[in-house]
Amino acid sequence: MKHLLILLFALLGFTSVFAQTPLQNAEEFYRQGKFSAALGLYEYDLKTHPNDPYVYYNIGNCYFKMGSMGLAAANYYRAFKLAPRDADIRNNLSLALSAGGESLVPAGVPPVLHKAFFSLSYDELKGLAMVLWWAFCLLACVWLLKRRGGKITLTAALLFALTAGWFYLRHKTETEPLAVVAAPVAEIRSGPGTNFPASASVAQGHLLTVQDEKDSWYEVIVKSQGIKGWVNKNAIEQI
């Protein structure tokens, strides 16, 4: 019986070594500098955790280590949308964007204000707006029926109005059709095809706003430079 128990514990220990999850294997590959192998496992994990900001963050880290600053920035940006308060995500996104000549904080906007604007995730802000709306409705009903609580009702109305305005601005930001240059260089052409002349070349990591599409081309605006034109779809990564 004693030998049987020893054998059982030995087998459990042996199988535990090989029972690592894909995520654990990915972390091990990353520590060993095998970034391509780690990337494949992180992307596999993304299929079952499509809204996990840290999976996107890890994918961004792999691309960053592999020198693909554009794809790194795209995945950091996806992580930032889901977890905007995370300091590591914010710092790595800023670093990847700066490598391409971009800045996370728009020119003229104080960094403190930018952090405050993204202090809540989109879903958190949406939930807060809904809570304030129902609180205002409840307080308004009390005031209409009993003529009591006028000041607190007014305060709730003001808070809801401010939060609703904040949510509206965030909604515009969240739904903006952003993309990033993923190729080493993207040629901006005057029309959707190689028969149109190139008006500019943009390095990887630059942020773009997608305006239109035709066949294998996107009409874009380079956010930092205000350049408008057409770029091949293969040269950019939509966020």
Secondary structure, DSSP 8 states (H G I E B T S, - for coil): -HHHHHHHHHHHHHHHHT---HHHHHHHHHHTT-HHHHHHHHHHHHHH-TT-HHHHHHHHHHHHHTT-HHHHHHHHHHHHHH-TT-HHHHHHHHHHHHHTT--SS-TTS-HHHHHHHTSS-HHHHHHHHHHHHHHHHHHHHHHHHH---HHHHHHHHHHHHHHHHHHHHHHHHHTS-EEEE-SSEEEEESSSSTTS-EEEEEETT-EEEEEEEETTEEEEEETTTTEEEEEEGGGEEE-
